[in-house]
């Protein structure tokens, strides 16, 4: 599938950088006369062990399972893995053009952090907004935190708009989009990665029928979030 393996490459880059840091620390300790002998004699294996735990966690965090994308007409699937903690009506003027429905998903640090396209269509809007890094557990974090708003002109049904906002958090400070404006996307296709805990919001037209409720655990690329009936 398109963009498959990019999350693993991101993990390998992070592990490589951390490995260089560990080696530099051990080399520095070796060269030092007093502190170095203590580190090498007493903390050498502890440092390597901690790095080993970091490697295991990083591979776990950057896991990227292939979604079982549901078939059927006029479906909107969850773009991210996590817990639905907001289902409401809001105003989104930049892409949706006014009042719309919102479903917000909180991604904890143990959730998969690869996001998928909720519908088939064209990326009609793409905007990165710098901001703060407040806890993504706060449902209003989109107002203040760094975020990327992606607007999709759906091919099914035509003329409908679906918005996806990727929101950075207290720990998640890097949003990595894999798409750009005017790209064509397929339902369930990988579109982005947010590192280490975050939030994803979906904006839907008023006529969309929401299929999830507060507290539901959703699977990105698999769970049917809404439909146009």
Buried (B, 14 or more C-beta within 10 A) or exposed (E): BEBEEBBEEBBBEBBEEBEEEBEEBBEEBEEEEEEBEEBBEEBBEEBEEEBEEBBEEBBEBBEBEEBEBEEEEBBBBBBBBBBBBBBEEBEBEEBBEEEBBBBBBBBBBEBBBBBBBBBBBBBBBBEEEEBEBBEBEBBEBBEEBBBBBBBBBBBBBEEBBBBBBBBBBBEBBEBBBBBEEEBEBBBBBBBBBBBBBBBBBBBBBEEBEBBBEEEBEBBBBBBBBBBBE
